[in-house]
């Protein structure tokens, strides 16, 4: 008799098994290495792959053609789907979503209600959190001001603290508005890091 499980993705019950390392459900169309960990309430389905020492914990979901590998962790109610990849020592947790062709790598962290999608890539020691969105072809790396400023510009994120910051002229007010936003984000990131 074939064991089935309903992943609540609209496909109804499909052939699946419980992972030997953690007991979470893995669709027979997906793969999760024996060295990986799929927690009791975690789900891996579609054509997703969890490999190496990667872990899917909590109520996290990895689906479609997504890949979680190396020592990466997906935890809480986070979701990784589409063709997204999470690898290295990256962490995705909380209610964060990583999808499309997005990548999260190295020691990067994506948490809260953050979304990383399209062809975005979060790497190095970068942190994307709260309600942040990183999309398009944006690249976010490290915690330095230049990387944050680059993310603002390449992701077409608009920041409008007041109308005078957007007054055209020599280009200075717009740049100063972005610089002020970058300074504030860097300050908050430093406070978060020091508070841990």
N, C-alpha and C positions, 0 to 999 in steps of 0.2 A: 504494500500500500504506500502510495506517495503522500508525504506530509506536505500540507499546504499552509500558507499564512496570507492574510489580507493586509497589505502594506498601506491601505487606505489611499491609494493613488489612482483609483478609478478602474483598476484592472481586476478587482475581486481577488479571491484566493488564488495564489500561484504556488507552484512547487518551491519549497524552501526548507531550510534546516537551521537548527540552532548552532551557533558557533561554539566549538569546543573550548575556546578560551574566552569566557565571559557569558555565554548563553544567549547573546542577542540574535535576532533573526536575520538570516542572510538568504536572499532569493537564490535559487539554483542557477539563475542567469548571471549573477554577480559573483565576485570572488573575494575572499578574505583569507589571507595566509594564516596558517596555524600559529605563526609567530606574532600575528596581530592580535589585538584585543577588541572584541565587540561586546560591550556591556549588555546586561540583561534587558534593558529597555531601549537599547539602540537598534537602529535598522539600517541594513545595507541592501539595496535592491536595484532593479534595472540591470544595467551592465557595469555598475560601479565596481571599483577595485580598491581594496584596502590591503596594503602590503608592508613588508618589513616589520618594524616594531610599532607601527601606527596604532592608534587607539581611537575607537568611536565610543563615547561614554554618555552617561545620562540618557536623555531622550533624543539624542542627536540622530540625524538622518543623512545618509550618503546615498545618492541615487543617480539615475540616468547613466552618463558615461564618466562621472566624476572619479577622480583618483586621490586617495589619501595614502601617503607613503612615508618611508623612512621612520622618523620618530615623531611625526606630526600627531596632533590630538584635535579631535572635534568633540565638543562636550556641551552639556546643558541641553538647550533646545535648538542648537545651531543646525543649519542645513548646508550641505555642499551638494550641488547638482549641476546639470548641464554637462559641459566639458571641463568644469573647473578642476584645479589641482591644488592640493595642500600638501607641502612636502618639507623636508629638512626637519627642523625643530619647531615649526610653526604651530600656532594654537588658534583655533576658531571656537568661540564659546559664547555663552549667553543665548541671545536670540539672533545672533548674526547669521547672515546668508552670504555664501560665496557661490556665484553661478556664472553662466555664460562660458566664456573662455578665460575667466579670471584665474590668477595664480596668487597663492600666499606661500612664501617660502622663508628659508633661513630661520631666524628667531622672531619673525613678525607675529603680532597678535591682532586679531580682529574680534571685537566683543561688543556687548550691549546689543543694540538694535542695528548695528552697522551693516551696510550692504557693500560688497565688492563684486562688480560684475562687468560685462562686456569683455574687453581685453585688458582690463586693469591688472597691475601686478604690485603687490605689497611685499616688500622684502627687507632684508637686513634685520635691524632691530625696530622697525617701524611699528607704531601702534595706531590702529583705527578703531574708534570706540564711540559709545553713545549712539547718536542717530546719524553718524557720518555716512556719506555715500562716496565711493570711489568708483569711477566708471570710465567709459570711452577707452582711450589708450593711456590713461594716467599711470604713472609710476610713482610709488611712495616708498622711500627708503630712509632708514635711520630716523633720528629725532632732531635733525638739524633744520635751521630755518630755511636754507636753500631748498631742501627736499619738500618741505611743507609748501613753500611758495610755488615750487614747480608743480605740485599736485593741484594747487588752486588754479594755476594757469592752464595746465594741460587737461584738466577735467572740466574746464569751463564752469567752475564753481563761482557764483557771484556772492560777494559779501558786501552788504550795504549798511554800515553802521549809521550813516547819516547822508543826506543829499549832498553836502558839500564835498564829500570824499569822491564823488563821481562827476565833479565839474570838469569839463574838458579844458584843455589849455596846453601846457607844456608836457603833459603826461604825468606830471608830478603828483597831483592829487589822487589819481587812480592808483599809482604805484604806492603812495603813502598809505592809502586805505588798505591795500593788500598787505603792506608791510606791518601795519598795525594789527591786522588779523593774525598774521604769522607770529608776531610777538606774543599776542594773547594766547594762541594755541601752544606755542613753545612753553610759555609760563605755566599753563595748565598741565601740560604733559610732564614738565619737571616736577610740579607739585604732586601729581599722581605717582610718579616714580619714587619720589622721596617719601611719600606716605605709605608705601608698601613695605 
